[in-house]
Amino acid sequence: MDVTLHLAQDPEADELLGRSPLAALVGMLLDQQIPMEWAFKGPSTIARRMGAGDLDAHEIAVYDPEAFAALLSDKPAVHRYPGSMAQRIQQLCQYLVEHYDGDASAVWEGVGDGRELLRRLQELPGFGRQKAQIFLALLGKQLGVTPEGWREAAGDYGAPRSFRSVADITGPESLARVRAHKQETKAAAKAAKAAEAGESARE
């Protein structure tokens, strides 16, 4: 895995994401309740603060929890909720050590088909179905991991040029399109909730 990604919109952070399977997984894990670029810049920040050029699942798995949380909390913080995300990253790394000998790429290398890959991703701590489908789409669209049926397993995120998630971000223009889609989805959900509340009030 050695490609150029544009998820963090930061050359150093994107370079790490493109060559490090674990960094890509951690970035995906961090991608909630904060801007996408902030999330995917996180792995590079963590690696730098650990004095390394990459993330190591074995090292993170056994890192003192309080010290690791402090490492993520240092300004600028890696996430809006650095303490809870530090715990999640350690749980992810502990799982990878236990099941894949600490090798994140082993989650998808040699996988039989898209459904199996989705199952493996959903088994990772912190990865629900939606997050697993988005990461599967990222693997297929930008990282060359294309087992049979991967688009179907990724659902709507697997469709070509759907601009629904980070899987379709290749630069500033596509980032803007993905962000616009997310805002539209959020607005639609809010409107639906308001309409539902109105119906309940009339009953």
Salt bridges, closest charged atoms under 4 A:
ASP10 OD2 - LYS41 NZ 3.83
GLU12 OE2 - ARG48 NH1 3.83
GLU15 OE2 - ARG19 NE 2.73
GLU37 OE1 - ARG179 NH2 2.58
GLU98 OE2 - HIS99 NE2 3.89
GLU116 OE2 - ARG120 NH2 2.95
GLU123 OE2 - ARG119 NH1 2.83
ASP168 OD1 - LYS141 NZ 2.88
GLU199 OE2 - ARG202 NH2 2.88
